[in-house]
Amino acid sequence: KNTPQLKKENTPSEKEKNVSNEIASKVSWSKIDKKIGAVNLQRLGLAYDKGKIIALLDASIETNALGMQLMGLGVGFNLDWNNLDPDFYLEGLGLSYKTDTVEIAGALMRTTSNGIEIYNGQARLKVKSFTLSAIGSYAQVNGESSLFIYGLYQGNIGGPPIFHVTAIAAGFGYNRKINAPEIEEVASFPLVALAMQPEDKNLTEVLTSLETKMKSGKTPVEIASGNYWVAVGVKFTSFKIIESFLLLTANFGTKTEFNILGLSRLSWPEKTLRDKIGLKDPIVFVEIALKASFSPDSDVIKIDGLITPNSYVLSKDCKLSGGFAFYTWVSGEHAGDFVMTIGGYHPRFPKPTHYPTVPRIALNWKLDENLLVKGELYFALTPSAIMMGGRWELLYTSSNVRAAFIIWIDV
């Protein structure tokens, strides 16, 4: 990552610098987590680069109502004592004000990418009846502005029990483009995380993730001249057991494309009931990520789903995993073909290369250090075949004995 700096004036001083990628890769961080009065020292970073020693510090200052977060505050000195020539660094600054009735928080971070200064900001206003959260970014590219803003309103909006709306989101970008994440990254994607993260979680992680590259090597929202985007989302609950967020994004300009990102969490028993019976964690917790993609010049409509690693049933040691997919080809070489699968395919099915690879719906429960229970199932439908199957395995191991019972069926 770049270690950016908060802009203090329209023209930054020559002494105000960002830590380059080269220097950032050399920084060795040490965790401090020491509180001295109102000051909390979180971590200290040291680096040596081209004859200069650089020290960086993450710290916060907290009083009864006010708080300040300093990110990447640092100084660098030459080892030539006759010419110390200090440089000063500041990645970002956060401010907060919190009372029993209102909470206000904001942060600003500066970074550079390909020589372009980028300013990312966040803000949150929380009162008893609602919460307003927003993230945004601004940059100047070839004399043109590049920006986006994305906000979320959370409150008791209403609706039937099966679709009780609790939040709405909207945003737009100018000379910007949304890069859709891989299905494994939907939960951490900043436009989704803003809605689905816990309310007491700091927005700084969401802000930092704007400049964190995904598996594709791209940032979630990148500068792209001549491109524009809009996004709308809704967060809702179903019978207080399932909490979901669906986000529709559309890119326009050099290419038109649409994506739907979603995240659903089933938690049972629901929190109110757990509090009554003194149960800390749900008995069943299932988190499912969803991604659907289509563009006018594409020959396939894709819908992918994945059970995230946070999912479990009965015990946090009893992990759930797996995925599902629906692909249909509307034009091109494979026009008319389709596949719908939950958990993959029959072991002997010769999967065409253009079909998605989907992991089995699986359960893995380690009861103790000796006993393991595993289960999996699948179903798939294609123009040429219907297939389904499952497998259960009970495995016992010790220093002297290994025993297994396995039953399976594939049709």
C-alpha positions as CSV (number, residue, x, y, z in Angstrom):
1,K,0.0,0.0,0.0
2,N,1.0,3.6,-0.3
3,T,1.3,5.4,2.9
4,P,-0.6,8.7,2.1
5,Q,-0.7,12.1,3.7
6,L,-3.4,14.4,4.7
7,K,-3.4,17.6,2.5
8,K,-3.0,20.7,4.6
9,E,-3.0,23.4,1.8
10,N,-3.8,23.7,-1.9
11,T,-0.1,23.3,-2.7
12,P,1.7,20.8,-0.5
13,S,5.0,21.8,1.0
14,E,8.1,20.1,-0.4
15,K,8.6,18.6,3.0
16,E,5.2,16.9,3.1
17,K,5.6,13.6,1.3
18,N,3.8,10.3,0.8
19,V,5.7,7.2,1.6
20,S,6.3,5.5,-1.8
21,N,5.5,1.9,-2.5
22,E,9.2,1.2,-2.4
23,I,9.6,2.6,1.1
24,A,6.3,1.2,2.3
25,S,7.5,-2.3,1.5
26,K,10.5,-1.8,3.7
27,V,8.6,-0.6,6.8
28,S,8.8,-3.0,9.7
29,W,5.8,-2.5,12.0
30,S,5.7,-3.3,15.7
31,K,2.6,-3.5,17.8
32,I,2.5,-1.2,20.8
33,D,-1.0,-0.9,22.1
34,K,0.0,1.2,25.1
35,K,-2.1,3.9,26.6
36,I,-0.6,7.0,28.2
37,G,-3.3,9.1,29.6
38,A,-5.6,10.1,26.8
39,V,-3.1,9.0,24.1
40,N,-3.2,5.4,22.8
41,L,0.0,4.4,20.9
42,Q,-1.1,1.6,18.5
43,R,2.0,0.6,16.4
44,L,5.4,1.9,15.4
45,G,7.0,1.5,12.0
46,L,10.7,1.9,11.0
47,A,12.3,1.9,7.6
48,Y,15.7,2.6,6.0
49,D,15.8,4.0,2.5
50,K,18.6,5.6,0.5
51,G,20.5,6.9,3.5
52,K,17.4,8.0,5.4
53,I,15.8,6.6,8.5
54,I,12.0,6.9,8.6
55,A,9.8,6.4,11.7
56,L,6.0,6.1,11.4
57,L,3.4,6.0,14.2
58,D,-0.3,5.1,14.4
59,A,-1.9,6.7,17.5
60,S,-5.2,8.0,18.8
61,I,-6.2,10.6,21.3
62,E,-9.5,10.1,23.2
63,T,-11.3,12.3,25.8
64,N,-14.8,11.9,27.2
65,A,-16.4,13.0,23.9
66,L,-13.7,13.9,21.4
67,G,-11.4,11.5,19.6
68,M,-8.6,11.9,17.1
69,Q,-6.9,9.2,15.0
70,L,-3.4,9.8,13.5
71,M,-2.5,7.4,10.7
72,G,1.0,7.1,9.4
73,L,2.3,10.1,11.3
74,G,6.1,10.1,10.8
75,V,9.4,11.8,10.1
76,G,12.5,10.9,8.1
77,F,16.1,12.1,8.6
78,N,19.3,11.7,6.6
79,L,22.1,10.0,8.4
80,D,24.3,13.0,7.4
81,W,24.3,15.0,10.7
82,N,25.4,18.1,8.8
83,N,22.3,17.9,6.6
84,L,19.5,16.2,8.4
85,D,16.9,17.5,5.9
86,P,13.8,16.1,7.6
87,D,10.7,15.0,5.8
88,F,7.3,14.7,7.4
89,Y,4.6,12.2,6.7
90,L,0.9,11.8,7.5
91,E,-1.3,9.1,6.0
92,G,-4.6,10.4,7.4
93,L,-6.5,12.1,10.1
94,G,-9.7,11.0,11.8
95,L,-11.9,13.0,14.1
96,S,-14.9,11.9,16.2
97,Y,-17.4,13.3,18.7
98,K,-19.6,11.0,20.7
99,T,-22.2,11.6,23.4
100,D,-25.2,9.6,24.6
101,T,-27.5,11.2,22.0
102,V,-25.3,11.8,18.9
103,E,-22.1,10.4,17.3
104,I,-20.2,12.2,14.6
105,A,-17.1,10.8,12.9
106,G,-15.0,11.6,9.9
107,A,-11.6,10.9,8.3
108,L,-9.5,12.0,5.4
109,M,-6.7,10.1,3.8
110,R,-4.4,11.0,1.0
111,T,-2.5,8.6,-1.3
112,T,-0.9,8.6,-4.7
113,S,-1.3,6.3,-7.7
114,N,0.7,6.6,-10.9
115,G,1.7,10.1,-9.8
116,I,-2.0,11.2,-9.1
117,E,-2.9,12.5,-5.7
118,I,-6.1,10.9,-4.5
119,Y,-8.1,12.1,-1.5
120,N,-10.4,9.6,0.2
121,G,-12.9,10.6,2.9
122,Q,-15.5,9.2,5.1
123,A,-18.2,10.6,7.4
124,R,-20.9,9.2,9.8
125,L,-23.7,10.8,11.7
126,K,-25.5,8.6,14.2
127,V,-28.5,9.5,16.3
128,K,-31.1,7.4,18.1
129,S,-33.4,6.9,15.2
130,F,-31.1,6.7,12.2
131,T,-27.5,6.6,10.9
132,L,-26.0,8.3,7.9
133,S,-22.7,7.0,6.5
134,A,-20.8,8.1,3.5
135,I,-17.5,7.5,1.7
136,G,-16.0,9.4,-1.2
137,S,-13.0,10.2,-3.2
138,Y,-11.6,13.1,-5.3
139,A,-8.6,13.5,-7.7
140,Q,-7.5,15.7,-10.6
141,V,-6.5,13.9,-13.8
142,N,-5.3,15.8,-16.8
143,G,-7.1,18.9,-15.6
144,E,-10.4,17.1,-15.1
145,S,-12.1,16.1,-11.9
146,S,-12.5,12.5,-11.0
147,L,-14.7,11.8,-8.0
148,F,-17.4,9.6,-6.5
149,I,-19.7,9.7,-3.5
150,Y,-21.6,6.8,-1.9
151,G,-23.9,7.1,1.0
152,L,-26.1,4.9,3.3
153,Y,-29.2,5.7,5.3
154,Q,-30.0,3.3,8.1
155,G,-33.3,3.4,10.0
156,N,-36.6,1.7,10.5
157,I,-38.0,2.3,7.0
158,G,-40.6,-0.5,7.1
159,G,-42.3,-3.1,5.0
160,P,-43.7,-6.6,5.4
161,P,-41.9,-9.1,7.8
162,I,-40.4,-11.0,4.8
163,F,-39.0,-7.8,3.3
164,H,-38.6,-5.2,6.1
165,V,-36.3,-2.4,4.8
166,T,-33.7,-1.1,7.2
167,A,-31.4,0.8,4.9
168,I,-31.0,2.3,1.5
169,A,-27.8,3.2,-0.4
170,A,-27.0,5.2,-3.4
171,G,-23.9,6.7,-5.1
172,F,-22.4,7.9,-8.4
173,G,-19.0,8.3,-9.9
174,Y,-17.6,10.7,-12.5
175,N,-14.5,9.7,-14.5
176,R,-14.5,6.6,-12.3
177,K,-15.3,2.9,-12.8
178,I,-16.5,0.2,-10.4
179,N,-14.5,-3.0,-10.7
180,A,-16.7,-5.9,-9.6
181,P,-15.0,-8.2,-7.0
182,E,-14.6,-11.9,-7.3
183,I,-17.3,-13.8,-5.4
184,E,-14.9,-14.5,-2.5
185,E,-14.4,-10.7,-2.1
186,V,-18.0,-9.6,-2.1
187,A,-18.3,-9.4,1.7
188,S,-15.2,-7.1,2.0
189,F,-16.1,-5.0,-1.0
190,P,-16.3,-1.4,0.4
191,L,-19.7,-0.6,-1.1
192,V,-21.1,-3.7,0.5
193,A,-19.1,-3.6,3.7
194,L,-20.4,-0.1,4.4
195,A,-23.9,-1.6,4.8
196,M,-23.1,-4.9,6.3
197,Q,-20.4,-4.2,8.8
198,P,-21.3,-3.8,12.5
199,E,-22.5,-0.3,13.4
200,D,-19.9,0.1,16.1
201,K,-17.1,-0.7,13.6
202,N,-14.8,2.1,12.5
203,L,-15.1,3.2,8.9
204,T,-11.4,3.5,8.5
205,E,-11.1,0.0,7.3
206,V,-13.7,0.7,4.6
207,L,-11.8,3.8,3.6
208,T,-8.4,2.0,3.4
209,S,-10.0,-0.8,1.3
210,L,-10.7,1.7,-1.5
211,E,-7.0,1.7,-2.3
212,T,-6.4,-2.0,-1.6
213,K,-6.1,-4.1,-4.8
214,M,-8.4,-7.0,-5.3
215,K,-7.5,-10.4,-6.8
216,S,-7.9,-8.9,-10.2
217,G,-5.1,-6.5,-9.4
218,K,-7.5,-3.5,-9.6
219,T,-8.9,-1.3,-6.9
220,P,-12.6,-1.4,-6.1
221,V,-13.3,2.0,-7.6
222,E,-10.6,3.2,-10.0
223,I,-10.0,6.4,-11.9
224,A,-11.1,6.0,-15.5
225,S,-11.5,9.0,-17.7
226,G,-14.7,9.0,-19.8
227,N,-16.4,6.5,-17.5
228,Y,-19.3,7.0,-15.1
229,W,-21.2,4.8,-12.7
230,V,-24.3,4.7,-10.5
231,A,-25.3,2.4,-7.7
232,V,-28.4,1.8,-5.7
233,G,-28.9,-0.7,-2.8
234,V,-31.3,-1.9,-0.3
235,K,-30.8,-3.6,3.1
236,F,-33.7,-5.6,4.6
237,T,-34.5,-8.4,7.1
238,S,-36.8,-11.4,6.7
239,F,-38.6,-12.4,9.9
240,K,-35.7,-11.0,11.9
241,I,-33.7,-14.1,11.1
242,I,-32.2,-13.2,7.7
243,E,-30.4,-9.9,7.1
244,S,-29.6,-9.1,3.4
245,F,-28.1,-6.4,1.3
246,L,-28.5,-6.1,-2.5
247,L,-26.5,-3.6,-4.6
248,L,-27.0,-2.8,-8.3
249,T,-24.1,-1.1,-10.0
250,A,-23.9,0.1,-13.6
251,N,-20.8,1.3,-15.5
252,F,-21.2,3.6,-18.5
253,G,-18.9,5.3,-20.9
254,T,-16.3,3.2,-22.7
255,K,-18.2,0.0,-21.8
256,T,-21.6,-0.6,-20.4
257,E,-21.9,-3.3,-17.8
258,F,-24.2,-4.2,-14.9
259,N,-23.5,-6.1,-11.6
260,I,-25.6,-7.2,-8.7
261,L,-23.7,-7.8,-5.5
262,G,-25.4,-9.3,-2.5
263,L,-24.7,-10.6,1.0
264,S,-27.2,-12.5,3.2
265,R,-26.8,-13.6,6.8
266,L,-29.1,-16.2,8.5
267,S,-28.8,-16.1,12.2
268,W,-30.9,-18.3,14.4
269,P,-32.0,-17.8,17.1
270,E,-32.3,-14.1,16.4
271,K,-30.6,-11.7,18.9
272,T,-33.7,-10.8,20.9
273,L,-34.4,-14.4,21.7
274,R,-30.8,-15.2,22.4
275,D,-30.7,-12.3,24.9
276,K,-33.8,-13.7,26.7
277,I,-32.3,-17.2,27.1
278,G,-28.8,-16.1,27.7
279,L,-27.3,-17.5,24.5
280,K,-24.2,-15.6,23.3
281,D,-23.8,-17.0,19.8
282,P,-26.4,-18.3,17.2
283,I,-26.9,-22.0,16.9
284,V,-27.0,-21.6,13.1
285,F,-25.1,-18.8,11.2
286,V,-25.0,-18.9,7.4
287,E,-23.5,-16.1,5.3
288,I,-24.0,-16.2,1.5
289,A,-22.4,-13.9,-1.0
290,L,-24.0,-13.3,-4.4
291,K,-22.7,-11.9,-7.7
292,A,-24.6,-11.5,-11.0
293,S,-23.0,-9.9,-14.1
294,F,-24.1,-8.9,-17.5
295,S,-23.2,-6.4,-20.3
296,P,-24.8,-5.8,-23.7
297,D,-21.7,-7.0,-25.5
298,S,-21.3,-10.1,-23.4
299,D,-22.6,-13.5,-24.6
300,V,-23.3,-14.9,-21.1
301,I,-25.3,-14.0,-18.0
302,K,-23.6,-15.1,-14.8
303,I,-25.0,-15.6,-11.3
304,D,-22.5,-16.9,-8.7
305,G,-23.1,-17.7,-5.0
306,L,-20.7,-18.7,-2.2
307,I,-21.1,-19.8,1.4
308,T,-18.5,-17.7,3.2
309,P,-16.0,-19.2,5.7
310,N,-17.9,-17.5,8.6
311,S,-20.8,-20.0,8.3
312,Y,-21.4,-22.8,10.8
313,V,-24.2,-24.9,12.3
314,L,-24.6,-26.1,15.9
315,S,-21.0,-25.2,16.8
316,K,-18.4,-22.8,15.4
317,D,-16.3,-26.0,14.9
318,C,-18.9,-27.3,12.5
319,K,-18.0,-25.3,9.3
320,L,-20.3,-25.0,6.3
321,S,-18.9,-24.3,2.8
322,G,-19.8,-24.5,-0.9
323,G,-21.3,-22.6,-3.7
324,F,-23.9,-22.4,-6.5
325,A,-24.0,-20.9,-10.0
326,F,-26.4,-20.3,-12.9
327,Y,-24.9,-19.4,-16.3
328,T,-26.8,-19.0,-19.6
329,W,-25.3,-18.2,-22.9
330,V,-27.4,-15.7,-25.0
331,S,-25.1,-15.4,-28.1
332,G,-21.8,-16.5,-29.5
333,E,-20.2,-19.9,-29.7
334,H,-22.2,-21.4,-26.9
335,A,-25.6,-19.7,-27.5
336,G,-28.5,-21.7,-26.0
337,D,-26.3,-23.5,-23.5
338,F,-26.9,-23.2,-19.8
339,V,-25.9,-24.7,-16.5
340,M,-27.4,-24.6,-13.0
341,T,-25.5,-26.2,-10.2
342,I,-25.5,-26.3,-6.4
343,G,-22.3,-27.8,-5.2
344,G,-20.7,-28.8,-8.5
345,Y,-21.1,-31.9,-10.8
346,H,-21.1,-35.7,-10.9
347,P,-17.5,-37.0,-10.5
348,R,-17.6,-38.6,-14.0
349,F,-19.2,-35.6,-15.8
350,P,-16.8,-34.2,-18.4
351,K,-17.3,-30.5,-17.5
352,P,-17.0,-28.2,-20.5
353,T,-14.3,-25.6,-20.1
354,H,-16.8,-22.7,-20.3
355,Y,-18.8,-24.1,-17.3
356,P,-18.0,-22.6,-13.9
357,T,-16.2,-24.5,-11.2
358,V,-18.3,-24.7,-8.1
359,P,-17.3,-26.2,-4.7
360,R,-19.3,-28.8,-3.0
361,I,-21.9,-27.9,-0.4
362,A,-20.0,-29.3,2.5
363,L,-20.0,-29.7,6.3
364,N,-16.8,-30.3,8.2
365,W,-17.2,-30.9,12.0
366,K,-14.2,-31.8,14.2
367,L,-15.9,-33.0,17.3
368,D,-12.6,-33.5,19.2
369,E,-9.0,-34.2,18.4
370,N,-9.9,-37.8,17.3
371,L,-13.3,-37.7,15.7
372,L,-14.2,-35.9,12.4
373,V,-17.6,-35.8,10.6
374,K,-17.7,-34.7,7.0
375,G,-20.6,-34.4,4.6
376,E,-21.2,-33.0,1.1
377,L,-23.9,-32.8,-1.6
378,Y,-24.4,-31.5,-5.1
379,F,-27.0,-31.1,-7.8
380,A,-26.6,-29.9,-11.4
381,L,-28.8,-29.4,-14.5
382,T,-27.5,-28.9,-18.0
383,P,-29.1,-29.4,-21.5
384,S,-27.7,-32.9,-21.6
385,A,-27.8,-34.2,-18.0
386,I,-29.3,-34.1,-14.5
387,M,-27.0,-35.1,-11.7
388,M,-27.1,-35.3,-8.0
389,G,-25.3,-36.9,-5.1
390,G,-23.9,-36.8,-1.6
391,R,-21.4,-38.3,0.7
392,W,-21.0,-38.8,4.5
393,E,-17.8,-39.7,6.3
394,L,-17.1,-40.5,9.9
395,L,-13.4,-40.7,10.7
396,Y,-11.7,-41.7,13.9
397,T,-7.9,-41.4,14.4
398,S,-5.6,-41.9,17.3
399,S,-2.0,-42.8,17.8
400,N,-2.8,-46.5,17.4
401,V,-6.1,-46.7,15.5
402,R,-7.6,-45.3,12.3
403,A,-11.2,-46.2,11.4
404,A,-13.6,-44.7,8.8
405,F,-17.2,-45.2,7.8
406,I,-18.1,-43.7,4.4
407,I,-21.4,-43.8,2.5
408,W,-22.0,-42.0,-0.8
409,I,-24.3,-42.0,-3.8
410,D,-23.8,-40.4,-7.3
411,V,-26.7,-40.4,-9.8
